[in-house]
Amino acid sequence: MKKSEVMGAVAELIDFVKQQIRIDLSEALSQGRIELSKDELKKVCHYAESSVTTSFIKASSQIENAIEK
């Protein structure tokens, strides 16, 4: 598998994780397991997704290095 294919697959995984965070937090809100306003939920989702993206960007070189070995 080429490096670009692996990185593409990892990027898709990261997108899935971000979508699942949004879904899980929305479900928790609707089920009363967390108490947030809709605006607060949007902010929490934004920060969580941003954190996942930033972490992926910072760690992507480690993935690329492992592929090249």
C-alpha positions as CSV (number, residue, x, y, z in Angstrom):
1,M,0.0,0.0,0.0
2,K,1.3,3.4,-0.9
3,K,1.9,6.1,1.7
4,S,-0.8,8.3,0.1
5,E,-3.3,5.5,0.3
6,V,-2.5,4.8,4.0
7,M,-2.7,8.5,4.9
8,G,-6.0,8.8,3.0
9,A,-7.4,5.9,4.9
10,V,-6.2,7.4,8.2
11,A,-7.8,10.7,7.3
12,E,-11.1,8.9,6.6
13,L,-10.8,7.3,10.0
14,I,-10.2,10.7,11.6
15,D,-13.3,12.1,9.8
16,F,-15.3,9.1,11.1
17,V,-14.1,9.7,14.7
18,K,-15.1,13.4,14.5
19,Q,-18.6,12.5,13.1
20,Q,-19.0,9.9,15.9
21,I,-18.1,12.5,18.6
22,R,-20.8,14.8,17.3
23,I,-23.4,12.0,17.1
24,D,-22.5,10.6,20.6
25,L,-22.7,14.1,22.2
26,S,-26.0,14.9,20.4
27,E,-27.5,11.6,21.6
28,A,-26.2,12.2,25.2
29,L,-27.9,15.6,25.1
30,S,-31.2,14.3,23.8
31,Q,-31.2,11.5,26.4
32,G,-30.5,13.9,29.2
33,R,-27.1,12.3,30.1
34,I,-25.5,15.8,29.7
35,E,-26.9,19.2,30.2
36,L,-25.9,21.8,27.7
37,S,-27.6,24.3,25.5
38,K,-27.5,23.7,21.8
39,D,-25.0,26.5,21.4
40,E,-22.8,25.0,24.1
41,L,-23.0,21.6,22.4
42,K,-21.9,23.2,19.1
43,K,-18.9,24.8,20.8
44,V,-18.0,21.5,22.6
45,C,-18.2,19.6,19.3
46,H,-16.2,22.3,17.5
47,Y,-13.4,22.1,20.1
48,A,-13.4,18.3,20.2
49,E,-13.3,18.0,16.4
50,S,-10.6,20.7,16.2
51,S,-8.5,18.8,18.8
52,V,-8.8,15.6,16.9
53,T,-7.8,17.3,13.7
54,T,-4.8,19.0,15.4
55,S,-3.7,15.8,16.9
56,F,-3.9,14.0,13.6
57,I,-1.8,16.7,11.9
58,K,0.8,16.5,14.7
59,A,1.0,12.7,14.6
60,S,0.8,12.3,10.8
61,S,4.6,12.4,10.5
62,Q,4.9,9.4,12.9
63,I,2.5,7.5,10.6
64,E,4.5,8.5,7.5
65,N,7.8,7.5,9.2
66,A,6.4,4.1,10.2
67,I,5.2,3.5,6.6
68,E,8.7,4.4,5.2
69,K,10.5,1.8,7.4
